[in-house]
Amino acid sequence: MGTQYVKKFLILFVSRIIKIIANLTKLLCYVFHFLFPNKRFTLPQRAAPIFSKRGPAVISRIIWQTNYTDRVTLPLYLNYLFNRLLSPSFEYRFMVTEARADFIQSNYAADIYDNYSKLQIGAAQADFWRLLVLQKYGGVYLDIDAHFVWPLGGIVKPDYDELYVTTKRGDISNYFIASKKDNPHLAQMIDVVLDNIKHRRSENVYDLTGPGVFNQVLDNSKVNTTSYRYTCNQGNFTNEYFQYVDKPEGKWTKAQHKIDIIRK
């Protein structure tokens, strides 16, 4: 018990230091992009592990991310580099909007692809895609604006078959998901999302394809969870401006009030 307490305290301390440094770099990035407003950095579609870790793991050592573009501002690129630093034994894979659709069309039934294609909000598409790609290959999904607060190998143990992140309120969120492939829980959530789209069960992304589905299907007391405090944070290296500067319609929270989430 004492060792676990010390470890949690250490993670919180490290997390606080990371937050301070990340926010300082974010301020400096305003200066950088004032001087170089059109400068962008390219996220790789695929990057090999920095080094290979010995021993098997139930969850594939792959990090999955997606975004509307692979050409990103400096804060997002620094966020990517920091995550790579904390996950040296993990492969990195990234997909833009078009690649997500191609993946689903190539790996899933026409019914899933057709209903995915009805989604008009990028965040809703990304919500559905993350379930599908993890179900196919396994690995760790992480939102593009999120960063680890501790080495990923110490968060996702080799014997874990799944791990979900909880918020301050104790709900499960979906900006971090670690799962083996062919996970029955993911299969359930895929079915719920598919049904939600077919029957237009919600007018907001959160409940249609997002965390609302996780909290509908998963029981916190029965699945493996970890607090965000000891896992990953969002919005320290970057913010809404830097993430959506090249997207006129802005963040999904705004876009869902301007257009229908599901194409009629």
N, C-alpha and C positions, 0 to 999 in steps of 0.2 A: 504493500500500500504506500509506504514511504517513497519507494523508487518511482512509482507512477506519479505521485504528487510532484516530485522534483522534476520529472520529465515534462509534465504539463506546464509547470511554472516556467521551465526553460523555453518551451515552445512559445508560450505567450510573450516572454521577454524578447525572443528572436523575432517574433511576429511584429512587435512594437517597433523594433529597430528597422525592420524591413519597411514598415509603413512610413516611417520618417524619411528614410532614404528615397523610397519610391515617390513620395509627394514632393520632395526636393527636386528630383529629376523631372517630374511633371512640370514644375514651375520653369525650369531651365528649357524645357521643350517649347514653351510658349515663345521664348526668345529665339530658339532655333527656327521655328516655323514662321516667325515674323521676318527673319532674315532670308529664309528659304521656303516660301509658302507652298511651292509645288513639289518639294522633295518628298519622295515616297520610298519605302523599303519593301522588298519582296519576301513574303513568307514562302518557304519551300513546300512543294506538294508532299515531299517525303524526305526525311533525314534519318540516317542510321544512328543507332545508339553511339554515344561517345565512347563507351566501353561495354562489352558484353558481361552480363552477370551470370555466374555459374549457378546451376541448379534449376529445377523446373518451377513453374509458377502456374497456379490455376487460372489466374487472370493474365491474359496476354500482356506483355510489356510494350504496349503501344499507347501513345497519347493521340487522341483525336480532337481536332478543332475545325471550325468552319467560320466563314465570314462571307459577306457579299462581294468582297474583292480580296486578292492576295497582295495588293499594293497598299501598304498601310503607313500611317504616320510614325514618327520616331517613338512616341510613348508606347504604342502597340508593339513595335518591334523590340523595344527594350523589355517589355513584358514577356514576349516570346523567348528572348535570350535568357531572361532570369529563370523561366520555367525549365528551359533546357539545362541550365546549370544545376537545378535541383532534381533533375530526372535523368542523369547521365546514362543509366542502363536501359532507358526506354527509347524505342523508335518513335519518330514523330510523323504523323500524317495529317494533311490538311486538304480540305475541299472547299471550292467556291460554289456558288449557287448552281451553276450548270453541272458541275461534277457531282453534286449531291443527286440531282435528278438522274444523271446517267448511271450512277451506282445503283439506285433503287430500281430503275428500269431493267438493269442487267441481272440483278440478284433476287428480285421479288416478283410475285405474281402480278398480273396486269391490274387486278382489282386494287392492290395496294398502291401501285404507281399512279393509276387513274385518280384515286382519291387524294393522294399526295399532291398531284398536279392541280387540284382544285384550290389548294391553299395559296392565297395571294400575299400573305404577310411573311417576310423572310424568317422572322423568329419562329413562327408556327411551323414552317418547313424544317427549320433547324431542330426544333423540338422532336418532330417525328423522325427525322433522319438519325439523330443521335441514338434513339432506341434501336433503329433498324441496323445501323452499322455495328453497334455493340453486340446485338444479337447474332450477327453474321460472323464477326471476327473476335469479339471481346476486346478488352482494353480499358482505358481511362478516358472519359470525355471531360473536357474542361472548356468553359466559356472563354471567348477570345479576350475578355477584359479581366479574367481571374488569374490569380497567381498562387502558387503553393507557398505555405509558410514553414514547411519542413521538407526534408528530402522525401520524394515520392515513395522510394523504396521502404521508408520507415512508416509510411502511412498505409500503403497497400501491402499487406504481408503476403508471402508466397502461397499460404494455404487459404487465403480468402477467396470465396467464390463471388462475392459482391460486397459493395460498400457504398452507402448513400450519405450525403451530407445533410445535416440539420441546421436550421436557422436559429436565430436568437429566441424565437417563439417556440421552438421545438418541432416545427413542421419540417418535412422533407422537401428539399429543393432539387432542381435538376441541373444546376450549373456545374456540378461535379458528380460524375457517376463512374464507378468502377465495377466492372462485371465480367464474368466469364461469358463465352459465347453459348448460345442455346440455353439461355437462362429462362426458366418458367415464369419468373416475375416479369421479365421484359416482354415475354410473349403475351402475358395478360394485359400489360399496358399498351402494347401494340394493338391488341384487339379493341381495347377501350377507345383509343385515339381514332381508330378506323371507324368504329361505330359512331363516335362523336361527329366525325366529318360527314358520314353518310346521312345522319339524322339531324345535323345542325343543332347539336345539343347545347351550345353556348355561343355567346357573342363576344367573348373575350379569350385571348390567347392563353391566359393562365389556366383556365379550366378546360379549354378545348384540347390543347396539346401539351400544356406545360406542367408545373408542379402540382396543380389540382388533380391531375391524373395519378401522379405518384401517391398522393395522400389518400386518394380513393382506393387504390389497389393495395398499397403496402401498409403493414401494421408496424409502427415504430418499435413496439416491444418484441417483435419477432424477427425483424431483419437487422442486419449488421449496419449500424450507423456511426457517424463521427460528427462532432460539432465543427462548424465552420471555423471556430476559434483555433482548432488544432489541425486544420486541413488546408483551407484556401480562403482568400479574401478577394473582393472585387473592387475595382475603381481606385486603386492606389497609384498605380503607374499611369493610368489613363483615365479618361472621362468621356461623357457623351459627345462633347465637341470633337475630340480627337478621333473618336471611333466612327462618327457619322458625318465628318466634314465633307466627304465626297458622295454623300447619299442625301439628295434634296428632300426626300420624304421623311427623313429623320428616323428616330428610334421607333420600335414597334408599338410602344405605348401611345405614341401619337398617330402612327399610321393606321392602327386598328379603328380609330374614330373617323377616318377619312374614307376608307374603302372597306368593303366586305371582306372578312377573313376568308370566307369560302366563296369561291366563284359560283354564281347562280347559273 
